[in-house]
Amino acid sequence: MGQAEWARDLAKRLLAERLPRRWAHTQGVAARAASLAPILGDQVETLTAAAYLHDVGYSPDLVDTGFHPLDGARYLRDVAGADETLCRLVAHHSCAVNEATERGLFDALISEFPPERSMLADALTYCDMTTGPDGQHLHVRERLAEIHSRYGPGHLVSRSITAATPCILAAVSAVEAALADVRQASAGEVVADPHAH
């Protein structure tokens, strides 16, 4: 069984029955992850696994601190035996450090799970922040607005998302630029192909 398949089965067990809407979102995020194979190559398997697992910390069975990235990452590390990269991606998805700060959990998050600074981290943020709560594709600005409307202006999640917005937009832009480069390169190959003979 591949890493992504393992992650899907685990996330389904934790989310599908008790949090069906969260499971719909998760499946949408994973589908976005799989679509990034042109820019990630072999790493797409790790990204897809992280996409399936990014919100498992919402599972009622896993809630400890109430901060889902940390609760999910701790479960993956301590119970599920997931590899370190997966745990770090889940712990820091969608610029989670901002919400950790709001919740007084910054030190715990950083000390237990050093940030994963890579294209994978940007890609997971891109997938999460362009997928709505029912799994539908949204523009990042629509997704940010949806989160604000769901939680309301005074909620710590809304404050955290406001603080995280520059980080989120930068991640989305980086992935979109990489996708555009790949599309441009493959279009160039198609144009150049008739002259190859």
Salt bridges, closest charged atoms under 4 A:
ASP9 OD1 - ARG8 NH2 3.17
ASP55 OD2 - ARG22 NH1 3.00
ASP55 OD2 - HIS25 NE2 3.68
ASP55 OD2 - HIS54 NE2 3.23
ASP55 OD1 - HIS68 NE2 3.05
ASP55 OD1 - HIS93 NE2 3.48
ASP61 OD1 - ARG18 NH1 2.71
ASP64 OD2 - ARG74 NH1 3.73
ASP78 OD1 - ARG77 NE 2.59
GLU84 OE2 - ARG88 NH1 3.18
GLU99 OE2 - ARG103 NE 2.75
GLU102 OE1 - ARG159 NH2 2.82
GLU112 OE2 - ARG74 NH2 2.50
GLU112 OE1 - ARG77 NH1 3.03
GLU116 OE1 - ARG88 NE 3.29
ASP128 OD1 - HIS25 NE2 2.86
ASP128 OD1 - HIS54 NE2 3.35
ASP128 OD1 - ARG143 NH2 3.18
ASP134 OD1 - ARG21 NE 2.78
GLU146 OE1 - ARG143 NH1 2.96
GLU146 OE2 - ARG150 NE 2.55
